[in-house]
């Protein structure tokens, strides 16, 4: 008897665990709709020289390259060399260098890719090598963060540009700083979810996990750990016990779940004019009186009094009247379905949706790329 009861209890616990697991699978975490201020990517830059070109450089005619080459030689070997002596050096090109520092930061010794672009009239960087070049931050008096060098892999579509894979070796660690001067972090909502309601909801979810009573002595005048600053950001005070373990606190905050039904927010329409793609998120309603467009035609067959079924009179018009049912707004998805049935080109569909949006008759946020 006890064995059967134990089996039932185990089965019940497993069922509860399965339900909770499934609910989490369909939920959304805070990290899915926000980023942390301070975790943005950055760049380091430099001007350098590419050597070893087969007569495709810009040396000789480009004074800036001649001077840079002369300065490099003077620094390494011959201090008496001049720019005019470099006027026949066509195997050299002056280039701009850029390396992207990932949002997670980098550590001393890490190697990152370097993008190389010719500054002067170099025709191609094919077979060239980037000469050892210090790279700095994009601000005045920035220190050296890395040294770049290596073989250039040329862009086949534009041989005056290329990449040195793993070409920049970091000499300094670039750490991500999340805390402001008050010991707070800021969560930035992505554009698709930036709204006052969702920002407040995120703050409430964080406060539900980190009870204000637990941190009453340090939450300050707000009385809470987190609060919405506006539609785009949420401020979170880092508890004192986590001040030296900020990443651990951030991991816990970002893993907090939010039921997806609560963050659906405003319905949206996404349009990519390049790929001619239309995506609809949610029940998007619209309420136009009618649509007229060059790519939209309806054929009406009206038999004349003396015409037969084999000889009807065909009329064409470029006007489609739309009458929502029960005086309610129609669904945009229904309109697109009709467009697809009568084979309206996607480009024309996009033009029509943009026109309806411009008239203020789409009751949703329209995002056009």
GUSEVO-999270 format. One line per field, with one value per residue (C-alpha): residue in one letter; x, y, z. Coordinates in steps of 0.5 Angstrom, whole numbers. Example, Ala and Ser with C-alpha at 12.3 -4.5 7.8 and 13.67 -1.06 7.14 Angstrom:
residues 2
rest	[a/s] .
east	[25/27] .
north	[-9/-2] .
up	[16/14] .
This chain:
residues 369
rest	[x/x/x/x/x/x/x/x/x/x/x/x/x/x/x/x/x/x/x/x/x/x/x/x/x/x/x/x/x/x/x/x/x/x/x/x/x/x/x/x/x/x/x/x/x/x/x/x/x/x/x/x/x/x/x/x/x/x/x/x/x/x/x/x/x/x/x/x/x/x/x/x/x/x/x/x/x/x/x/x/x/x/x/x/x/x/x/x/x/x/x/x/x/x/x/x/x/x/x/x/x/x/x/x/x/x/x/x/x/x/x/x/x/x/x/x/x/x/x/x/x/x/x/x/x/x/x/x/x/x/x/x/x/x/x/x/x/x/x/x/x/x/x/x/x/x/x/x/x/x/x/x/x/x/x/x/x/x/x/x/x/x/x/x/x/x/x/x/x/x/x/x/x/x/x/x/x/x/x/x/x/x/x/x/x/x/x/x/x/x/x/x/x/x/x/x/x/x/x/x/x/x/x/x/x/x/x/x/x/x/x/x/x/x/x/x/x/x/x/x/x/x/x/x/x/x/x/x/x/x/x/x/x/x/x/x/x/x/x/x/x/x/x/x/x/x/x/x/x/x/x/x/x/x/x/x/x/x/x/x/x/x/x/x/x/x/x/x/x/x/x/x/x/x/x/x/x/x/x/x/x/x/x/x/x/x/x/x/x/x/x/x/x/x/x/x/x/x/x/x/x/x/x/x/x/x/x/x/x/x/x/x/x/x/x/x/x/x/x/x/x/x/x/x/x/x/x/x/x/x/x/x/x/x/x/x/x/x/x/x/x/x/x/x/x/x/x/x/x/x/x/x/x/x/x/x/x/x/x/x/x/x/x/x/x/x/x/x/x] .
east	[0/5/9/3/2/10/9/3/7/13/9/5/12/14/8/9/16/14/9/13/19/14/11/19/20/14/16/21/27/29/35/31/28/34/41/46/48/56/56/56/61/67/73/80/83/90/93/98/102/101/107/109/104/106/106/98/100/99/107/110/104/101/105/102/104/111/112/109/114/120/118/118/124/127/125/128/134/136/134/137/131/127/120/122/127/120/117/118/115/109/109/106/99/97/91/86/85/79/78/71/72/66/61/63/70/77/83/90/93/86/87/81/80/82/79/84/82/86/86/90/89/92/88/89/92/92/99/100/102/100/106/106/102/100/92/89/82/78/79/84/90/88/93/95/91/94/99/96/100/99/97/91/85/82/75/74/68/73/81/82/79/81/81/87/84/86/91/91/94/91/96/91/85/78/73/66/63/56/56/54/57/51/52/46/46/41/37/36/30/30/26/21/19/21/14/12/8/14/19/14/13/20/22/16/18/25/22/18/25/29/24/24/24/30/34/30/36/39/34/34/28/25/23/25/31/28/24/23/26/22/19/27/30/30/34/37/40/46/45/51/52/53/58/64/60/56/56/53/47/46/46/40/37/37/34/28/22/16/10/10/3/5/10/6/5/3/2/7/8/15/17/24/24/30/28/20/18/12/12/6/6/0/-7/-6/-12/-14/-20/-19/-25/-22/-16/-14/-7/-4/-2/-9/-15/-21/-25/-32/-36/-43/-46/-49/-57/-55/-49/-48/-44/-39/-39/-39/-37/-31/-30/-23/-23/-17/-21/-23/-28/-27/-32/-31/-36/-40/-37/-31/-24/-21/-15/-9/-7/-14/-12/-5/-9/-13/-7/-4/-10/-11/-3/-2/6/9/12/5/3/8/7/-1/1/5/0/-5/0/1/-6/-6/-11/-6/-7/0/7/10/17/20/28] .
north	[0/5/3/5/11/13/11/16/21/21/21/27/31/29/32/38/39/37/43/48/46/47/54/56/54/58/64/70/72/79/78/76/83/87/89/92/99/98/92/95/93/98/99/100/104/106/108/103/100/94/92/86/89/87/94/95/100/108/109/114/118/119/123/121/114/116/120/114/109/114/115/107/106/112/109/102/103/109/116/120/117/122/122/124/118/113/116/110/105/102/96/99/102/107/103/105/99/98/92/91/90/85/87/82/85/82/80/81/76/75/76/79/80/87/90/93/99/103/110/112/110/103/98/92/89/82/78/84/84/89/91/91/97/100/100/105/107/112/118/123/121/114/109/103/97/92/91/89/85/79/77/80/76/81/82/79/84/90/88/95/92/86/82/80/74/74/80/84/82/85/88/91/88/92/90/92/96/96/100/107/112/110/103/102/98/100/95/97/95/93/97/92/92/99/101/104/98/93/97/97/90/88/92/89/82/84/87/81/76/81/83/91/89/84/90/96/99/100/101/109/113/109/103/98/95/96/102/104/110/111/106/105/103/100/102/96/98/92/90/91/83/83/89/85/80/84/79/74/79/80/73/72/78/77/69/72/70/74/71/72/74/80/83/82/89/93/89/90/90/89/91/89/93/90/83/85/81/83/80/81/80/80/81/88/91/97/101/104/106/103/102/104/102/101/93/92/90/87/84/84/80/83/79/84/83/80/76/69/65/64/72/76/83/84/90/92/97/99/100/95/97/94/94/91/86/88/95/93/94/89/84/86/79/78/83/80/73/76/80/73/69/75/75/82/83/83/90/93/90/93/100/99/98/104/108/105/107/114/115/113/107/101/100/98/100/99/98/99/97] .
up	[0/2/-4/-9/-5/-6/-13/-14/-10/-15/-21/-19/-17/-24/-27/-23/-26/-33/-32/-29/-35/-40/-38/-37/-44/-47/-42/-44/-40/-39/-43/-49/-49/-46/-46/-41/-41/-42/-46/-52/-57/-59/-64/-64/-70/-74/-80/-83/-89/-93/-96/-101/-107/-114/-117/-114/-109/-108/-107/-111/-113/-106/-101/-95/-97/-98/-92/-87/-91/-90/-82/-81/-85/-81/-74/-76/-80/-83/-80/-86/-91/-94/-97/-104/-104/-103/-110/-114/-108/-112/-107/-101/-99/-94/-90/-85/-80/-75/-70/-67/-59/-58/-52/-48/-48/-49/-45/-46/-51/-54/-62/-66/-74/-77/-83/-88/-93/-98/-96/-103/-110/-109/-114/-110/-103/-106/-104/-99/-91/-86/-83/-75/-73/-66/-65/-61/-58/-62/-58/-57/-53/-53/-51/-55/-54/-59/-65/-71/-77/-82/-89/-92/-95/-100/-101/-108/-109/-108/-108/-104/-98/-94/-87/-83/-79/-72/-74/-68/-61/-55/-50/-45/-43/-44/-39/-39/-34/-32/-26/-26/-20/-16/-16/-21/-27/-33/-37/-44/-48/-55/-60/-61/-54/-52/-48/-41/-40/-41/-37/-31/-32/-32/-26/-22/-24/-21/-15/-14/-14/-10/-4/-2/5/4/2/6/9/2/-3/-2/-3/-9/-4/-9/-12/-20/-23/-30/-32/-39/-44/-46/-40/-33/-27/-22/-16/-14/-7/-3/-2/-10/-11/-12/-16/-21/-26/-22/-20/-27/-29/-24/-26/-34/-32/-29/-33/-36/-39/-46/-46/-42/-46/-53/-53/-59/-65/-70/-78/-80/-87/-91/-98/-100/-99/-100/-94/-90/-82/-78/-70/-67/-69/-73/-75/-80/-82/-89/-94/-100/-104/-111/-113/-120/-119/-116/-121/-120/-126/-127/-132/-134/-139/-144/-146/-152/-150/-148/-143/-149/-150/-144/-143/-139/-135/-131/-125/-121/-114/-109/-103/-97/-92/-85/-82/-76/-77/-74/-76/-81/-80/-84/-85/-88/-93/-95/-96/-101/-104/-105/-108/-113/-114/-112/-113/-106/-108/-109/-103/-99/-102/-101/-93/-93/-96/-91/-85/-88/-88/-80/-81/-79/-72/-70/-70/-77/-78/-85/-86] .
